Amino acid sequence: MDIRLTLLARQDLEDLRRFTIDTWGQEQWRRYFAGIVLAFERVARDGRCGRPRSNLRYGMRSLPYQKHLIFFEPIDHAEGEIVILRIVHQSRNLAALAYRDQAEG
């Protein structure tokens, strides 16, 4: 199964990259990103892994990776592919976040 990232998830990843490099350096980013990729691969293998998050958005799930949460769901108009919606720090106010890009409708 393939994985797609929304624009919001791509921006989250870029923000995380920038912050990690600025704070801990390029090598730490490489290690952290490698772990995120492994988490994406786990989601691709098992779209039911992680924790149900229907309290935030129907059908959504999250998988923790260190201090971050990866939010995802299968999207019908993406031909059943898993879509990564957000990648956020666990301390964020999860109820206040947007989980869909405006373009997704």
Stockholm file with secondary structure:
# STOCKHOLM 1.0

chainA/1-105         MDIRLTLLARQDLEDLRRFTIDTWGQEQWRRYFAGIVLAFERVARDGRCGRPRSNLRYGMRSLPYQKHLIFFEPIDHAEGEIVILRIVHQSRNLAALAYRDQAEG
#=GR chainA/1-105 SS CCEEECHHHHHHHHHHHHHHHHHHCHHHHHHHHHHHHHHHHHHHHCTTCSEECTTTSTTCEEEEETTEEEEEEECGGGTTCEEEEEEEETTSCGGGSCCSCGGGC
#=GC SS_cons         CCEEECHHHHHHHHHHHHHHHHHHCHHHHHHHHHHHHHHHHHHHHCTTCSEECTTTSTTCEEEEETTEEEEEEECGGGTTCEEEEEEEETTSCGGGSCCSCGGGC
//
